[in-house]
Amino acid sequence: MEWSQTYPGCTSMVPAARAFVRGMLGDSPRRHDAELVTAELVANSLRHTPSGDGGEVTVTVAVAPGHARIAVRDSGDGTRWQPLSGLPVDEDDHGRGLFIVFAHADKVGHDADADGQTMWAELTWSEQ
């Protein structure tokens, strides 16, 4: 199953996006990881793209047994995004958000097209 929710581009929407994902994952053992990943992806979209300047972000959650995919779409052009090249150091002004995403997700990706970009993360767990 898949659900999407669109939020105004302001930081006060980050908790709402977290709550949306929490509700969609129910009692999944990776629910807390999913919430953290969502918060970081949404915050990055709002901080680093035009979505945070009067735009909007769309959070999509796809859930299947033992699997969840969280995608955050924004109005960025995707040209400035770079995968992590290493661990952030104390002197770095940024980079910790994506480090958190990579540390808590099993797979992370980025897609861009003429209408914007999508950063996504997948989480897996064993079903019992």
C-alpha positions in Angstrom: 0.0 0.0 0.0 1.1 3.5 -0.7 0.0 6.9 0.8 1.1 10.5 0.1 0.7 13.7 1.9 1.7 17.2 0.8 2.9 19.8 3.3 3.5 23.6 3.1 7.2 24.4 2.9 7.8 25.4 6.5 9.7 23.7 9.2 6.7 23.5 11.5 5.5 20.7 9.2 8.3 18.4 10.0 6.5 16.9 13.1 3.4 16.5 11.0 5.4 14.5 8.4 6.9 12.3 11.2 3.4 11.7 12.6 2.1 10.7 9.1 4.9 8.1 8.7 4.4 6.8 12.3 0.7 6.3 11.5 1.4 4.5 8.3 4.0 2.1 9.8 1.8 1.1 12.8 3.7 -1.3 15.0 6.6 -1.9 12.6 9.9 -2.5 14.5 11.5 0.1 12.2 8.9 2.8 12.9 11.3 5.0 14.9 14.0 4.8 12.2 11.4 5.7 9.6 10.3 8.8 11.7 13.9 9.9 12.0 14.6 9.4 8.3 11.5 11.3 7.4 12.3 14.2 9.7 15.8 14.5 8.2 14.7 14.2 4.6 11.9 16.8 5.0 14.2 19.2 6.9 16.8 18.9 4.2 14.3 19.6 1.5 13.1 22.7 3.3 16.6 24.0 4.1 18.3 23.3 0.7 15.6 23.8 -2.0 13.0 26.4 -3.0 10.4 24.2 -1.3 11.4 25.9 2.0 10.7 29.3 0.5 6.9 29.2 0.0 6.9 25.9 -1.7 5.8 22.4 -0.6 7.1 18.9 0.0 5.3 15.6 -0.6 6.0 12.6 1.6 5.1 9.2 0.2 5.1 6.0 2.2 4.9 2.6 0.6 4.6 -0.3 3.0 4.7 -4.0 2.3 5.3 -6.9 4.7 8.9 -6.4 6.1 9.5 -3.3 3.9 8.9 0.4 3.8 9.9 3.1 1.4 9.8 6.7 2.4 10.2 9.3 -0.4 10.3 13.1 0.0 9.7 15.1 -3.2 10.6 18.8 -3.4 11.1 21.5 -5.9 14.9 21.2 -6.0 16.6 20.7 -9.4 18.8 17.9 -8.2 22.0 19.3 -9.6 23.5 20.2 -6.3 22.8 16.9 -4.5 25.9 14.7 -4.0 26.1 11.4 -2.2 28.1 11.3 1.0 31.8 11.4 0.5 32.7 10.6 4.1 31.8 11.3 7.7 31.0 14.9 8.7 33.6 16.4 11.0 33.0 18.9 13.8 34.0 21.9 11.6 31.3 21.0 8.9 28.3 23.4 8.8 26.1 20.7 7.3 26.0 17.0 6.2 24.8 15.4 9.4 21.2 15.0 8.3 22.1 12.8 5.3 24.6 10.9 7.5 21.7 10.1 9.8 19.6 8.9 6.9 22.3 6.7 5.6 23.0 5.3 9.1 19.3 4.4 9.7 18.1 3.2 6.3 19.0 0.1 4.5 19.0 1.7 1.1 19.0 5.4 0.1 18.5 7.0 -3.3 17.9 10.2 -5.2 15.9 10.8 -8.4 15.6 14.1 -10.3 13.5 15.2 -13.2 12.4 18.5 -14.8 9.7 19.0 -12.1 11.8 18.5 -9.0 13.7 15.8 -7.0 12.9 12.9 -4.8 15.1 11.6 -2.0 14.1 8.2 -0.8 15.0 5.7 1.9 14.1 2.0 2.3 13.9 0.1 5.6 13.5 -3.6 6.0 12.7 -6.0 8.8 11.8 -9.6 9.3 8.2 -10.5 9.6 7.4 -13.1 12.3 
